[in-house]
């Protein structure tokens, strides 16, 4: 019952295409009716033309049969064209729906799953689901219609043959039901195994640098082969069941056809049945048996489609994370601040990363520091609303009017972020920088932000300058160069708030100092929040936010902290030379 509910839930995707679906069903029914005429036409040819040796009637019926055959071919072609077009459109709609839904899910969901799984779902599960909701209903109608009409026609031709065929045909459904249940679990295992292979392939290709650097090529080949062998074993098990199913069903079919043929022949010998009628009955029964032969494959498609629909439904039922706050407004940020009010946060059942924190990032250059793993990146993610605090509020507001909170879409338009991992695309340098802005910007502006991030010099020396394709994840340029491009991308948004989370960790100190100096000169950039472990950057900023403990944030000028806070001093003691400190 749950599976039927699931099926009807997915049929909503074909509602916009109801006229086409109705046309497909109408053409399919017409095609079936034309197919059902042919065996009766065969009866007339045998009884009226061949038995009576009437050549004219033979030609007339032959031409009628040819016209029916050609007409049926044209009707089937039109129906197939409509069906394929409808499949493409529904597949597009489902892809759009699922991809948009995945984009709306919280970051934590993607950290708990592999991207290969979602790629498999977008490719194969959608394809099987579309087949289920479009092709299967049409074929169900065709099967039922053929079954009913063939039985009625056989009853009309000879009731004894109809009753005998109907009783004997029940035997054919026994192996179909048995093997369909048997193969259901195997299909589920095969889908899970195929998805795992897909997931592993994606991970290997995306981590090829690590594989090569660690010399793990053979290990990965062996692991991949083990996965393939596991998949092959499941496939062979499924193949054995399919072969045994086909063999059993084929055997049952031969027994049934043989029994009906003997019974029919006996009726002809006794004079209870004409040769033409027997011919028509056997032709109708051959259609019925061919229909029966396809029922096993038909049930397999239904089972696979329902499995895929269930997997899609599980994804679509995941609720997008609510990231908006109540009472927010869309306002221009002139003097932006980021407020944390009694914020607590922890991952799953772990201990609190942040606990009951109250502080505020305001204008100028702010630096966030603390021991490794203390929660600095968590604070950045909370600002970006990639996570929601377990307790308390994190929001952007106007310094002059604390009551007015900025809504999420407005806040994100005013935030530019560059992270330790630059996350670049396999595209040109220019397009990677453009990714930071939804607005149309000229090349001069791209060049301008590249100069601020000290990226312009190395970009100009690339083979094709800003049009150089930098490879997957920017593999054709160095880590420091990637970070420069990422900072330029963040600046192109013209952000009121700039977040730099270890965004200069792969650069030399001189470049970092130059970028900090350039940031001070930018008009319209009000609040900069830098996460770093480098003392020179800390000392160049206006205000330090020192996260001592999950519940303790100290905000002070860098010079004051380094003289008065021993824990802060100890954090950077390895970088402090006595002569620099004394001066």
Phi and psi in degrees as a GROMACS rama.xvg file:
@    title "Ramachandran Plot"
@    xaxis  label "Phi"
@    yaxis  label "Psi"
@TYPE xy
-62.6247  -36.6615  UNK-2
-66.7079  -37.9374  UNK-3
-65.7246  -40.1069  UNK-4
-61.8266  -40.7625  UNK-5
-62.3431  -43.4811  UNK-6
-60.3455  -48.4427  UNK-7
-67.8168  -27.3274  UNK-8
-65.4069  -35.3768  UNK-9
-83.4078  -17.2325  UNK-10
-67.546  -12.6837  UNK-11
-62.7325  -22.8212  UNK-12
-73.3579  -14.8456  UNK-13
-100.852  -1.52985  UNK-14
-59.3745  -39.2515  UNK-15
-64.7019  -15.1946  UNK-16
-114.342  28.9807  UNK-17
-56.5867  -43.8619  UNK-18
-56.5572  -41.9563  UNK-19
-67.0712  -40.6317  UNK-20
-62.3684  -41.5491  UNK-21
-64.7532  -41.6419  UNK-22
-62.7794  -41.1638  UNK-23
-63.3186  -44.8973  UNK-24
-63.3141  -41.1604  UNK-25
-63.8306  -44.6258  UNK-26
-66.1708  -36.9257  UNK-27
-65.0966  -42.2376  UNK-28
-64.3892  -40.655  UNK-29
-63.5864  -40.4732  UNK-30
-62.3464  -40.2467  UNK-31
-64.8992  -41.9889  UNK-32
-61.959  -40.6317  UNK-33
-65.452  -38.6351  UNK-34
-64.9095  -33.4766  UNK-35
-75.4157  -17.2828  UNK-36
-75.1544  -34.1984  UNK-37
-56.8269  -47.5638  UNK-38
-61.5866  -37.9864  UNK-39
-66.8379  -35.4897  UNK-40
-62.6843  -36.3607  UNK-41
-62.5238  -39.1494  UNK-42
-60.1216  -44.8509  UNK-43
-66.0878  -38.1611  UNK-44
-63.0573  -43.2172  UNK-45
-68.4916  -50.6741  UNK-46
-72.9212  -38.1314  UNK-47
-102.257  -26.5941  UNK-48
-104.109  -53.5869  UNK-49
-72.4099  -49.8563  UNK-50
-61.0379  -41.2491  UNK-51
-88.6777  -0.473117  UNK-52
52.4763  46.1423  UNK-53
-102.03  103.587  UNK-54
-68.3004  -38.5406  UNK-55
-62.76  -46.6277  UNK-56
-63.1233  -37.3084  UNK-57
-60.2845  -43.8335  UNK-58
-66.631  -43.7372  UNK-59
-59.9677  -50.6463  UNK-60
-64.809  -34.9425  UNK-61
-63.1464  -42.648  UNK-62
-66.896  -39.0515  UNK-63
-61.5459  -43.1657  UNK-64
-62.0189  -41.2201  UNK-65
-64.5431  -42.5468  UNK-66
-62.9081  -40.9742  UNK-67
-63.9909  -40.3025  UNK-68
-63.7454  -45.8925  UNK-69
-66.877  -43.837  UNK-70
-61.0635  -42.0613  UNK-71
-64.2581  -38.0274  UNK-72
-62.8659  -42.2809  UNK-73
-65.591  -43.3963  UNK-74
-61.7933  -43.1678  UNK-75
-63.7772  -38.5422  UNK-76
-65.0206  -43.0829  UNK-77
-64.3016  -43.3701  UNK-78
-62.9843  -41.517  UNK-79
-64.7817  -39.5582  UNK-80
-63.3795  -45.3615  UNK-81
-63.349  -41.702  UNK-82
-65.9184  -43.7792  UNK-83
-64.4345  -41.1019  UNK-84
-62.7534  -40.903  UNK-85
-66.1073  -39.4474  UNK-86
-60.6813  -43.0087  UNK-87
-61.5768  -41.7068  UNK-88
-70.3535  -42.216  UNK-89
-68.1477  -37.3368  UNK-90
-61.6571  -40.7839  UNK-91
-60.8508  -46.4154  UNK-92
-61.2996  -43.4161  UNK-93
-67.7338  -40.6812  UNK-94
-60.573  -44.8677  UNK-95
-61.4256  -45.5754  UNK-96
-62.08  -48.9098  UNK-97
-68.6319  -43.6195  UNK-98
-64.3601  -42.1453  UNK-99
-63.6626  -39.0522  UNK-100
-66.1989  -41.6718  UNK-101
-61.5245  -38.3834  UNK-102
-64.3399  -27.5839  UNK-103
-86.5248  -9.28133  UNK-104
-75.6049  152.956  UNK-105
-67.8506  158.633  UNK-106
-59.5562  -34.0373  UNK-107
-59.5786  -31.9075  UNK-108
-62.007  -43.6176  UNK-109
-72.7782  -26.0626  UNK-110
-73.0592  -20.0523  UNK-111
-98.3887  4.97967  UNK-112
-143.302  163.476  UNK-113
-99.0331  146.025  UNK-114
-65.3504  -28.2844  UNK-115
-61.1825  -33.5999  UNK-116
-62.8215  -43.4246  UNK-117
-70.8389  -34.6212  UNK-118
-64.8113  -39.5447  UNK-119
-64.4772  -43.624  UNK-120
-62.3367  -44.329  UNK-121
-65.7249  -26.784  UNK-122
-89.8499  -63.1864  UNK-123
-91.001  -42.353  UNK-124
-64.5977  -39.8338  UNK-125
-65.6262  -40.6997  UNK-126
-61.4275  -44.9884  UNK-127
-70.1321  -35.2134  UNK-128
-66.367  -40.7549  UNK-129
-64.0413  -40.3657  UNK-130
-60.8204  -39.603  UNK-131
-65.0347  -46.4942  UNK-132
-83.5294  -15.8597  UNK-133
-107.541  -54.792  UNK-134
-78.8442  -40.2336  UNK-135
-62.2951  -45.0397  UNK-136
-58.08  -42.3405  UNK-137
-62.1617  -44.5236  UNK-138
-70.5403  -32.0094  UNK-139
-61.988  -46.1613  UNK-140
-60.6269  -42.5592  UNK-141
-63.0392  -43.9384  UNK-142
-63.5214  -48.0263  UNK-143
-64.4616  -41.1293  UNK-144
-64.395  -46.2178  UNK-145
-61.4067  -44.7357  UNK-146
-59.7249  -48.3853  UNK-147
-65.95  -48.9249  UNK-148
-66.6369  -39.0542  UNK-149
-63.2502  -43.9321  UNK-150
-63.9703  -40.5936  UNK-151
-63.9698  -42.2437  UNK-152
-65.5444  -42.8512  UNK-153
-63.8653  -38.6701  UNK-154
-60.6321  -39.6661  UNK-155
-65.9499  -40.7976  UNK-156
-71.9941  -46.2787  UNK-157
-163.259  113.481  UNK-158
-67.0677  -30.7069  UNK-159
-64.9923  -44.1419  UNK-160
-63.22  -38.4573  UNK-161
-64.8711  -47.5495  UNK-162
-63.8263  -45.314  UNK-163
-62.5669  -43.4981  UNK-164
-65.3474  -40.0654  UNK-165
-65.0827  -41.1926  UNK-166
-67.6081  -45.0069  UNK-167
-71.6493  -32.1262  UNK-168
-66.9314  -20.989  UNK-169
-61.4112  -26.0789  UNK-170
-63.0708  -30.7198  UNK-171
-65.3466  -26.1842  UNK-172
-81.6704  -14.2656  UNK-173
-63.9762  -52.8548  UNK-174
-67.5981  -31.5361  UNK-175
-62.1579  -48.7748  UNK-176
-63.7212  -40.9269  UNK-177
-65.1151  -50.9047  UNK-178
-73.0883  -28.8404  UNK-179
-63.4678  -43.6499  UNK-180
-66.0206  -39.3816  UNK-181
-65.3878  -37.7783  UNK-182
-86.9611  -12.3339  UNK-183
-58.6985  -48.9763  UNK-184
-66.2528  -33.7911  UNK-185
-65.9517  -39.9924  UNK-186
-63.5345  -40.5379  UNK-187
-62.9077  -42.8052  UNK-188
-63.5365  -38.9863  UNK-189
-66.2541  -40.7069  UNK-190
-64.5131  -45.8311  UNK-191
-61.9585  -41.9194  UNK-192
-65.6503  -43.6401  UNK-193
-63.193  -39.7242  UNK-194
-64.7199  -40.5009  UNK-195
-63.5794  -38.5125  UNK-196
-64.23  -44.139  UNK-197
-58.5016  -44.4975  UNK-198
-63.1065  -43.859  UNK-199
-66.1829  -40.0246  UNK-200
-59.9428  -45.5511  UNK-201
-61.8448  -40.6674  UNK-202
-66.3737  -41.6624  UNK-203
-63.8977  -47.9286  UNK-204
-65.7017  -35.5806  UNK-205
-77.737  -16.5427  UNK-206
-114.249  29.2786  UNK-207
-62.6732  -33.0768  UNK-208
-59.7438  -46.3216  UNK-209
-64.3297  -41.9941  UNK-210
-59.0666  -46.2868  UNK-211
-68.5538  -43.3298  UNK-212
-63.6535  -36.4024  UNK-213
-92.0808  0.736575  UNK-214
62.2026  40.684  UNK-215
-104.539  22.752  UNK-216
-59.8586  -48.2395  UNK-217
-63.9708  -39.8798  UNK-218
-59.8385  -44.7575  UNK-219
-67.5597  -36.6236  UNK-220
-62.5827  -44.994  UNK-221
-64.1249  -43.6705  UNK-222
-62.9565  -40.3388  UNK-223
-66.1833  -40.7449  UNK-224
-65.2532  -38.1665  UNK-225
-60.89  -42.7148  UNK-226
-64.5282  -41.1136  UNK-227
-63.8816  -40.5221  UNK-228
-64.5267  -41.6659  UNK-229
-60.3001  -43.5865  UNK-230
-65.1806  -38.0229  UNK-231
-64.3941  -40.5727  UNK-232
-62.0435  -43.3468  UNK-233
-64.9486  -41.5325  UNK-234
-61.9092  -40.5085  UNK-235
-67.2216  -38.4729  UNK-236
-61.342  -43.6429  UNK-237
-65.0439  -38.568  UNK-238
-64.5572  -41.5699  UNK-239
-61.623  -41.7959  UNK-240
-64.6425  -39.4074  UNK-241
-64.7054  -45.6843  UNK-242
-62.0897  -46.454  UNK-243
-62.9393  -38.0418  UNK-244
-63.0046  -48.5326  UNK-245
-63.644  -39.9015  UNK-246
-64.4681  -44.4329  UNK-247
-66.3911  -47.1964  UNK-248
-63.2489  -41.7676  UNK-249
-60.6318  -40.99  UNK-250
-63.3888  -44.4889  UNK-251
-61.9707  -39.7465  UNK-252
-62.2761  -44.9924  UNK-253
-61.8194  -40.2303  UNK-254
-63.2439  -44.7963  UNK-255
-65.0394  -49.8017  UNK-256
-60.7886  -41.7684  UNK-257
-61.3785  -44.4212  UNK-258
-63.4714  -42.9549  UNK-259
-67.0409  -39.2685  UNK-260
-62.3104  -44.0395  UNK-261
-62.8935  -43.631  UNK-262
-64.4776  -41.6057  UNK-263
-66.7112  -42.9073  UNK-264
-60.3864  -40.8386  UNK-265
-62.1182  -37.7342  UNK-266
-67.654  -36.3672  UNK-267
-67.1156  -43.3349  UNK-268
-61.946  -38.1631  UNK-269
-78.6588  -7.68767  UNK-270
84.0742  10.9167  UNK-271
-85.58  -8.94451  UNK-272
-147.912  136.346  UNK-273
-80.9649  160.273  UNK-274
-64.0562  -37.9342  UNK-275
-64.4764  -40.9756  UNK-276
-64.807  -41.896  UNK-277
-61.6202  -40.594  UNK-278
-60.5595  -47.1613  UNK-279
-62.3513  -44.3068  UNK-280
-60.8267  -43.3426  UNK-281
-67.605  -35.5517  UNK-282
-66.3777  -41.9037  UNK-283
-63.5527  -40.7318  UNK-284
-67.4397  -33.7795  UNK-285
-65.1495  -37.1535  UNK-286
-63.1223  -41.1864  UNK-287
-64.8106  -40.4484  UNK-288
-70.7689  -40.0387  UNK-289
-64.1232  -34.1406  UNK-290
-63.3654  -43.4293  UNK-291
-63.6249  -38.0406  UNK-292
-62.2602  -34.1133  UNK-293
-84.5568  -7.05706  UNK-294
-67.0608  -35.5748  UNK-295
-60.606  -48.0269  UNK-296
-65.0083  -35.9287  UNK-297
-62.0169  -46.0609  UNK-298
-66.3709  -32.6093  UNK-299
-63.888  -44.5627  UNK-300
-62.7511  -39.1781  UNK-301
-63.0816  -45.4399  UNK-302
-62.9112  -46.8344  UNK-303
-64.5716  -39.0357  UNK-304
-64.7169  -40.6386  UNK-305
-68.061  -37.8172  UNK-306
-61.131  -46.2207  UNK-307
-66.4157  -39.7661  UNK-308
-61.8018  -39.3896  UNK-309
-64.0496  -41.652  UNK-310
-66.0722  -41.9034  UNK-311
-64.5804  -41.6329  UNK-312
-62.7649  -38.3379  UNK-313
-62.1835  -37.5807  UNK-314
-71.3365  -45.9214  UNK-315
-68.2557  -21.3959  UNK-316
-82.3276  -12.3481  UNK-317
-67.3432  125.944  UNK-318
-77.5985  129.699  UNK-319
-59.7316  146.446  UNK-320
-71.6169  130.476  UNK-321
-77.9381  110.248  UNK-322
-108.29  -6.30066  UNK-323
-85.8583  145.878  UNK-324
-97.7081  155.673  UNK-325
-75.961  146.828  UNK-326
72.952  22.3815  UNK-327
-86.1933  162.245  UNK-328
-134.183  154.368  UNK-329
-92.2673  102.933  UNK-330
-134.576  155.102  UNK-331
-76.9281  131.923  UNK-332
-86.475  110.778  UNK-333
-94.4828  -43.5305  UNK-334
-131.383  76.5654  UNK-335
-74.3933  145.738  UNK-336
-133.074  153.791  UNK-337
-115.022  119.021  UNK-338
-106.945  134.942  UNK-339
-113.388  117.763  UNK-340
-117.03  107.406  UNK-341
49.0749  49.5991  UNK-342
-85.5296  130.898  UNK-343
-126.54  144.42  UNK-344
-154.277  139.846  UNK-345
-149.522  154.955  UNK-346
-91.3674  117.562  UNK-347
53.6836  -123.587  UNK-348
-100.901  13.6989  UNK-349
-71.5321  174.595  UNK-350
-69.6611  159.973  UNK-351
-61.2229  129.988  UNK-352
-80.2272  -43.0394  UNK-353
-126.306  143.107  UNK-354
-142.919  113.876  UNK-355
54.0846  45.4089  UNK-356
-87.493  137.735  UNK-357
-127.536  116.925  UNK-358
-165.339  174.579  UNK-359
-147.54  126.492  UNK-360
-86.9258  125.751  UNK-361
-118.814  -168.657  UNK-362
-62.1649  162.543  UNK-363
93.9868  -167.145  UNK-364
-91.6632  113.309  UNK-365
-111.634  140.218  UNK-366
-122.094  133.601  UNK-367
-107.946  121.733  UNK-368
-131.283  167.022  UNK-369
161.069  167.137  UNK-370
-59.6519  156.811  UNK-371
-59.2693  133.431  UNK-372
82.1421  8.56863  UNK-373
-79.1267  -18.9853  UNK-374
123.771  17.2869  UNK-375
-65.7203  -48.0896  UNK-376
-66.2326  -31.6313  UNK-377
-61.1545  -41.112  UNK-378
-62.0803  -42.8092  UNK-379
-61.0598  -44.486  UNK-380
-65.4441  -33.3598  UNK-381
-68.8218  -38.1139  UNK-382
-63.0004  -41.7306  UNK-383
-76.6583  -2.97474  UNK-384
60.4475  29.5174  UNK-385
-74.7705  -23.2452  UNK-386
-130.856  158.103  UNK-387
-107.422  139.857  UNK-388
-65.5341  146.064  UNK-389
-64.7537  -36.013  UNK-390
-142.146  154.044  UNK-391
87.2261  -173.551  UNK-392
-130.796  142.818  UNK-393
-126.281  121.395  UNK-394
-153.13  157.738  UNK-395
-92.0744  143.029  UNK-396
-150.591  176.251  UNK-397
-95.1964  132.598  UNK-398
-62.8883  -36.0746  UNK-399
-73.5769  -24.84  UNK-400
-137.554  88.8739  UNK-401
-64.5026  -23.153  UNK-402
-74.4497  -20.3641  UNK-403
-90.6007  111.43  UNK-404
-99.9945  142.813  UNK-405
-89.3211  137.893  UNK-406
-75.4521  167.143  UNK-407
-60.6593  -49.5145  UNK-408
-61.2325  -40.3112  UNK-409
-67.4427  -42.671  UNK-410
-60.7939  -45.5211  UNK-411
-68.2993  -28.8722  UNK-412
-66.2226  -26.0259  UNK-413
-98.3719  1.47602  UNK-414
-110.551  131.946  UNK-415
-115.332  137.47  UNK-416
-133.096  137.622  UNK-417
-130.384  129.101  UNK-418
-110.561  172.426  UNK-419
-60.143  -41.6822  UNK-420
-92.8571  110.869  UNK-421
-66.6949  -23.0429  UNK-422
52.5885  68.4403  UNK-423
-96.5801  160.226  UNK-424
-96.593  159.023  UNK-425
-79.533  75.8223  UNK-426
-152.819  -174.488  UNK-427
-72.4607  160.265  UNK-428
-60.0649  -43.2162  UNK-429
-59.5945  -45.4328  UNK-430
-68.1348  -32.0863  UNK-431
-65.2865  -38.3021  UNK-432
-72.8654  -39.425  UNK-433
-61.707  -25.3118  UNK-434
-58.0993  -19.6939  UNK-435
-78.1835  -7.93951  UNK-436
-133.535  136.116  UNK-437
-82.9937  -16.9951  UNK-438
-86.877  156.687  UNK-439
-76.3323  123.885  UNK-440
-125.055  148.446  UNK-441
-80.5379  165.899  UNK-442
-64.0828  -33.8349  UNK-443
-62.7813  -36.2866  UNK-444
-68.5827  -37.9636  UNK-445
-61.7745  -43.248  UNK-446
-65.0914  -35.898  UNK-447
-64.7869  -47.6757  UNK-448
-69.6052  -26.7837  UNK-449
-68.4246  -33.6629  UNK-450
-68.6131  -38.1663  UNK-451
-62.3578  -40.7301  UNK-452
-86.7648  7.39687  UNK-453
61.1317  30.4152  UNK-454
-98.2355  -20.3887  UNK-455
-60.3796  -39.6306  UNK-456
-61.3962  -49.5939  UNK-457
-73.7816  -29.7737  UNK-458
-65.6702  -41.8531  UNK-459
-62.4192  -25.4625  UNK-460
-88.8336  -3.55916  UNK-461
-70.5357  157.205  UNK-462
-50.4983  -41.6656  UNK-463
-122.492  24.8033  UNK-464
59.0278  -130.929  UNK-465
-70.6968  -12.9251  UNK-466
-94.7099  8.90952  UNK-467
-74.1108  129.141  UNK-468
-81.4853  125.981  UNK-469
-97.9711  5.45229  UNK-470
83.1844  171.407  UNK-471
-63.1029  127.165  UNK-472
57.805  25.8221  UNK-473
67.9782  33.4224  UNK-474
-66.839  -12.8069  UNK-475
-90.9615  -1.93498  UNK-476
-126.492  165.535  UNK-477
-75.739  168.225  UNK-478
-63.0633  -42.4227  UNK-479
-64.1034  -38.6574  UNK-480
-66.2029  -38.7327  UNK-481
-58.7145  -43.7737  UNK-482
-65.8991  -34.951  UNK-483
-63.3811  -43.7193  UNK-484
-62.8874  -40.3021  UNK-485
-65.0894  -38.7808  UNK-486
-67.3333  -40.5698  UNK-487
-60.9575  -41.4321  UNK-488
-60.1543  -43.0392  UNK-489
-66.5754  -38.1564  UNK-490
-71.5891  -26.7746  UNK-491
-64.537  -20.6573  UNK-492
-71.6246  -7.11924  UNK-493
52.7117  55.2358  UNK-494
-74.724  147.552  UNK-495
-81.5756  -23.4456  UNK-496
-127.591  125.162  UNK-497
-116.247  123.387  UNK-498
-107.276  123.21  UNK-499
-122.79  97.7467  UNK-500
-96.1822  96.8828  UNK-501
51.9296  33.8096  UNK-502
-76.1178  -7.20191  UNK-503
-123.728  19.1965  UNK-504
-66.2575  -24.9143  UNK-505
-96.8472  6.1407  UNK-506
-97.6326  161.29  UNK-507
-75.5775  161.343  UNK-508
-60.5574  -38.487  UNK-509
-63.3704  -43.6311  UNK-510
-64.2797  -40.8505  UNK-511
-63.7797  -43.3225  UNK-512
-63.6942  -37.0284  UNK-513
-66.6918  -40.6022  UNK-514
-64.8057  -42.2864  UNK-515
-59.9661  -43.4558  UNK-516
-63.3604  -39.9555  UNK-517
-66.0044  -36.353  UNK-518
-63.6033  -34.8177  UNK-519
-65.0421  -25.8219  UNK-520
-85.2355  -12.8542  UNK-521
-76.5299  122.796  UNK-522
-82.2675  141.384  UNK-523
93.1086  -9.07268  UNK-524
-96.4959  107.064  UNK-525
-95.141  -43.6296  UNK-526
-128.671  121.7  UNK-527
-117.36  129.713  UNK-528
-120.345  116.788  UNK-529
-114.58  129.631  UNK-530
-103.061  125.399  UNK-531
-155.029  162.383  UNK-532
-115.992  9.07478  UNK-533
-98.8244  122.386  UNK-534
-63.1418  -38.7203  UNK-535
-59.5278  -37.6221  UNK-536
-68.7977  -41.5161  UNK-537
-58.5713  -45.8996  UNK-538
-70.6694  -20.9854  UNK-539
-84.8594  -7.35445  UNK-540
-93.0723  165.099  UNK-541
-79.5576  -35.9969  UNK-542
-146.568  139.051  UNK-543
-107.414  134.779  UNK-544
-112.421  107.89  UNK-545
-103.157  109.171  UNK-546
-86.0497  96.1906  UNK-547
-76.0302  -49.1952  UNK-548
-138.817  168.804  UNK-549
-54.3732  -27.8799  UNK-550
-112.657  13.9805  UNK-551
-133.843  114.931  UNK-552
-121.401  122.898  UNK-553
-106.413  125.744  UNK-554
-115.714  120.783  UNK-555
-160.832  169.008  UNK-556
-70.3869  147.578  UNK-557
-60.6087  -40.6372  UNK-558
-63.6059  -39.3489  UNK-559
-64.7527  -45.7152  UNK-560
-64.2743  -42.5529  UNK-561
-69.7177  -23.5516  UNK-562
-89.1122  -30.8234  UNK-563
-110.859  -11.5691  UNK-564
-117.579  107.813  UNK-565
-62.7403  -40.0984  UNK-566
-62.6749  -39.3282  UNK-567
-66.1754  -43.519  UNK-568
-60.8922  -44.6924  UNK-569
-63.6522  -31.4035  UNK-570
-62.2353  -32.947  UNK-571
-114.516  13.5661  UNK-572
-57.9051  -35.37  UNK-573
-67.2819  -22.3229  UNK-574
-96.5623  -8.06253  UNK-575
-95.1815  119.711  UNK-576
-89.6452  145.775  UNK-577
-61.8491  -36.5485  UNK-578
-67.6767  -41.5342  UNK-579
-65.8923  -37.109  UNK-580
-68.3168  -41.5686  UNK-581
-65.9358  -41.2491  UNK-582
